[in-house]
Amino acid sequence: MAEAMTARLLVIGGGPGGYTAAIRAGQLGLDTVLVERGRLGGTCLNVGCIPSKALIHVAAEFGRAADHARGSAFGLRAGPPELDLRQAVEWKDGIVDRLNAGVASLLKQSRVRILHGQAVLLDGKTCRVETDTGTQTIRAEHVLLATGSEPVELAALPFGGKVISSTEALSLTEMPKRLAVVGAGYIGLELGMAFARLGAEVAVVEAAERILPAWDADLTRPVLRRMERLGMDVLTGAEARGLSADGTALRVALPGGAERGIAADAVLVAAGRRPCTRGFGLETLDLAMAGPFIRVDARCATSMRNVWAIGDVTGEPMLAHRAMAQGGMVAEVIAGARRAFDPVAIPAICFTEPEVVSVGASPAEARAAGQEVRVGQFPFSANGRALTEDDDGGFVRVVARADNHLLLGLQAVGAGVSELASGFALALEMGARLDDIVGTIHPHPTRGEAVQDAARKALGQAPHG
């Protein structure tokens, strides 16, 4: 066994939260060791956020080409498109490799030592890592748990064969003719709609009464309409019960008790994610838990002194940008800064077609919290930029207090609205009011003008009045 390494900070997990924490700690002069059992970047970079958006882009381009083959409103004609899915996957993998190398370079620049292998905690300060070259022990003053999450496996549909998770779906080199998707949350719909645009026959099975059940229903209706136009079969209030005896179909219990078989070449199970709390010795630590998650306070400190936790392992929302913000903050706290994780709002984005963005409170959530609100909603069908892009579905909505016009939330559904999310979050963090939005000059013609027009409507002013 090699001589024990020592460090001020040991980070377990090299995903967005873990590598952000390690890089910031290194920048602050903290002697830091990062342990990752797989590739740097974690789920998000390697088999999640980044590759899925690459596939979504491929699907969107293919879909546009197919639309033009049928003829466009402005006279563009093109032949039927063809796609080499294997080449598309290679292109996607190239993007992942480039970003992976970038993370490694940033860690090196910050003088972070990296160990590749399975970490096992022996106590709150000691860790054993099984690497390719042997066993390495690390003793650290502080330990940061950033182990992330993994797909939920259903008892009736264990992963294997034609039953796949999002990880396998993003690496397919042959297009399934028929795809069944179990779960109509953001992962299932993002990938399901992408495969539908690429030509697959897609059926979606959701136990709740509507798609994207965690999202505002007004925001999800345009997504459902697009799914129907793509020819997707949407079954809500339904339960996936497993494969048929011959393995050719997904058995689905419909409302009322009837059962239906959905022929499928592949079944994508997207029933959510669970925190990774097994396999690294968590049971050796006497940590307070919050259900399946590690309980943390406003500084991301656990119930054990100098043991910290960030990201998906600490609860919802399980989003990379939340983990990154927490990771940077924890590094600064360890370095001596007085910090707390207290965002006004964390943006949530669903990269469906159209895209959906929600930051802060919806009208229903604000009213449920006892607020009297003003709501302004402006459709992209009246927005010049949306019309000139021939994609004018959806809207922008603002929610503000009725008494002082303080913004409580902003939401949008439409083409490219994910790029509005940062501005929405900034407005809430800065304590903007409706008058601030109206008084800010918005460039013309852009989709962002719809934010100003929605604020005008909330104030009872005519748009552009």
Steps between C-alpha positions, in 0.01 A plus 500: 500500500626845405581756768189685615424829328393799704284791390308793636198401289396164355225515238323174418335528161621682190168619361401868458476562874814307592731638235372855554571468872847356436593768246383781729680345798820478299465862392470595867819316585342199670691173457233295325458140382215398270392135467285387208419139414403575139569786264536856621180698449268241651156420364431850368799527271538136396155343485252776587465872438761546228452190283122524524507859374725389215246232403216752532688733263550218248129417521400864456720540192369175352144604574545838335646334192206259490258792534667677207470185293124539541521870416527808722278806541770720342563283194805294600512152351750221566529128448424240769781499760713204598680451830800288586422444867840343561671817373267714712598300810869541411446878469324502838783299655753746359326787681504302824871417456584867439316618811642213704851606406409857593397397850824303545701802385324735744560259787867476408531880480350519849755244626232248593626144532271249327456133584298271274338214688231399745513698823398331826475708815650344811391790722433873470861578418642189335431348163632196313512510120544194281691624195649319201840514669392385844336620819546860608400640840414869537470692824331838478392776733178550302299252293250610234246246374397572141394155386203606288207284396410204280192391298220334693451137398146362505442155645279409205753631247858434615767646275642261246434389142241722340423677831737797511571811705582842360868399500445224244248710304770762438737240357270319257658464156187359337168679505227298673196485276270487803595655835297482820583759765401438861477834677388837364733714708760719337746216425240278336348779293830657392627168366162371384432810292851490356454140380157587363651779292761254376224277367432247775146405601489613862250417774523666842354342815448720806338401832388857576199659333709721271846538354766692695288471816743708706460796265228761460228357273476820292867464412473135400200522267707625203736206554209254492368658180841461338521136612165435337614668176807274504267202513609393848264274692448649848349283772445676834359349816659177380737251663782309331482138620792345318572330170269256330581128522674505163683826580365687198269742679462710812202405713307805617207519742261772380258703713204279579706181522535397135844394380665591173816381333729757336729345241853624565851434373632687806348611830649813654435512874513863614323470833724745683835494677613405850800620702818293487543411867632144462842358429724767654463425871232747595383254764826555690398859563230591749328753276149635542288417197197665340328197355738356239709820496781626723374780723699825474466850638524833315877458467462142368648368825383155610441391859869403531763766549697577182295261288312680223259392226375665183293432191256220428597302811353784711156516339291689252531673267746252349660745260862543396496878546378460859785259573756734340381796706513293819846365415656840452340625820626207710857555379477864606354407840787258564741777400351722771229700325159563657265354241161333480308339218186712485394561139177687435420252225669218308410494129340182368505426127339225298672467161195363325353645182400766581732570791355578843655728764385571853675725751340585830131464581217427260173690553350199683806458721507869588131501591542181702769685698248771585605759245266721301655515156503677170555273201596605150522260207612584147481258206782447253235516227520879548881511514679616186808283539294184561292572191807555281636164620171330407478361853256710701349252746509556874519802727685686777335552838596721794367466856530791744364613834186710458600760759859594411546322164801297622565215259425157646544285192554490126410217266513439127426233243618529142789457262836584657357631828771319698722798416262727692546304824814683618330836459197374690719382788697826506179705517381304804840505673527877453150559639363646178149637479266518204595863444867402476422254221281749314760774543785289363558546127462161335666454158272469199424261342567227759298244688611674819264787420217270605626529859454877491161464332386251765606744774303777326192281494541426872498876561189543287688673221456420134814340353719764336269761654 
